[in-house]
Amino acid sequence: MILCDIGNTNATFCIDGKISRVSIDKFNTKSSEQVYFINVNENLKHKLANAKNFTDLEPFFTLDTVYEGLGVDRIAACYGINDGVIVDAGSAITVDIMSNGMHLGGYILPGIAAQLKLYAQISPRLNIALNSQIKLNELPQKTRDAVSYGIIKPIVCVLSNIVKSKNIYFTGGDGEFLSKFFDNCVYDKMLIFRSMQRLITNKGIK
């Protein structure tokens, strides 16, 4: 079985528990095996609708929420969590709160890579790599640290304000990095794929 999570930048595949990624411009729908997918990329919807051996899981997902326009990627991330805060840190950072199986709401922040690109547009001197070892309890003394602090500190503060005593679940490409700033947390790169697998099994999807 092949599972595929299609985003705006990459398509991520899970095959026998192994994860791989391809950029959207290299993604194709040629497969001799059955592929179960979720997709948030509007440009690929028509192509996927006509793809042989590709099954869209979005119509099968249900989530108790009043949130309007919740993306299937966020629904899938929340599907297996009864209580806690779910953070999917990719091109954008999505934050969703679950309580007793109910989705209470959430918000979206720009992803780390997107923020770095924004700094580079402001000035060539700010076109720098993130310092992943940045210390948030120390005032930066050089530009690289100042930019890194300016990106990471607000993300951590916003999350801390809503997490409080709740468990927090990180996934996505930057999820492992962000998780190091929190104690009560789990990093699970398989979170969405586990939800997809659970849905297929529970609903008997062929």
N, C-alpha and C positions, 0 to 999 in steps of 0.2 A: 504493500500500500504506500502511495506517495501522498504526502500532505504538502500544501503550498499556501503560504501567506504572502499575498501580493500587495505591496505598498506603492508609494509614489516614486521611490528611488530604486528599490530592489525587490526581487521576488526571492523569498526564503523557502527552501525545500527541507522537508524532514523525511528521510528514507531509512527505515530500520533504525531509528533513533539517532541517525547522523544528520547534522545540519549543514547545508551549503547555501550560498547566495549567488545570484546572478543579477547584474544591473538590468533595469527595465528595458533598455535598448537592445539587450541580447536575449530577452525572454521570448520563447516561442511556445506554441501549443501543440507541437508534434510529440506525441507520446503513445507508445504501444501498450502502456500500463494505465490503470485507472488513477486519475489524479483528483483528489478532493481539495478544494481551495476556498479561501475567502479572499475578497478583492476590494480595495478602496480606490483603485486607480480608474478613474472615469474613462480614460482613453482606451482602456483594454476591455471594457464591458462588452462591446459588440463582438470583438474577436473571440472572447471567451464563451459567449452565448452560442457560437457556432462551432466550438471546438469539440471534436470527438474525444471521448474518454476523459473529459473534464466535468466534474460535478461541483456545482456551486452550493456550499453549505449554508449560505446566508438565510435562505427561506426557512431553514429548519431550526435556527437558533431562536430562543425566547428568553426574555429577561424582564423581570418585574421592575419597571421604571416609567416615569412620566417625562423623562428627558426626550426632547425632540431632535431627531437627526443624529442619534448616536451611531457611530460607525461600527461596522461588523467586527473590525479589529478590536475595538474596545469592548464590544459585547462578548466576544470570544475570550478576551482576557479576564473578564468578570465572571464568566460562566461557571468556573469551578471554585470560586471563592465565596464563602458564605458571609464572612465578616473581615473587614480590613480595607486598606488603601492599596490600590493597584496602580503601579507606575510603569508605563511602557515608554521607555526612553529611546526613541529612534530619531527620524527626521524631525518630528515634533515630539514633545513630551506630554503624554496624556496621563491625567490623574483622575481616578474614579474611586468612589467610596461605596462599599457594600456593607449593609447592616441587616443581619437576620435574613439573608437571601434577597434583600431589596436593594436596588441601585438608587442611592440618594442623590446622585449628581456627580459632577466633576468639571474639570477645566483643562485647558490646553496651553502649554508653554512652547516657545520656540526651542528646537533641539540645540544641542551644543554646537554641532557643525554649522547650523544655520546662523547662530550668533557669531561664530568666528568669521563667517563670510561677511556679515554685516560690519564688523570691526574693520575688515580689510577694505571695504568700500569707503569707510570714513577717511582712512589715511593709509598709505603704503607702510608707514612705520608701525601700524597696528595689524599688519598681515603676518601674524605669528602663530606658532603652534601652542596648543593648550599645555600648561604645566599640570600634569596629572597628579603631582605630588604637592600641590598647593595647600598651605596651611591656613585654614579659615579663621584661626584665632590670632593671627599675626597680620599687621598692616603691611601690605606689599611695599617693596623698596626698589622694584624695577618694572619696566613696562610689561614684560611677559607675565609676571605675577599679577600685575594690576588688571590686565585683561582677563586672566584666568579667574581671579577673585571676583571680578565684575560679572562673570558668567555664572560661576558655580554658587557663590554665596547667596544670591537671590533665589535660586532654585531650591537650595537646602532650606533657607528660611521659610519660603512659602510652603514647602512640604512639611517642615517641622510644626508649623502653625496648625495644620489640619490633622497631622498624624497623632500627636500627643501620645496617648497610651495604646493606640491601635497597632495591630500588626501591619507591616508594610511589605508588599510583594513587588519586587522589581523584575522587569524583563526588558527585552530590546537590546540593541547594540551597545548603548551606554549605561544599561541597567546595572551591570556589575560594578562599574566605576562609581556611580552615584550611591550604590548600596553601602559603600565603605564609610559614608558619613552618618550612618544610622545604626542603632543597636538592635532594635526590635524588628529585624528585617530578614527576608529570604530573597535570594536572587535565583530565579528559575528561568533559564533560557528556553525551556520546553513548555512554559505555561500555556501559551496559545495552542500549541500542537497537542498538548494533553487534553485541552478542552475540545478540540476538533475530534480527537480520537474518542473521547467520552460521548460526544454527540452522535457520532457514527454508530457506536455500539448501542447506546440507549434508544436511538430512533430506528435502528435496523436499516440504515441507509445503504443502498446497493450502488 
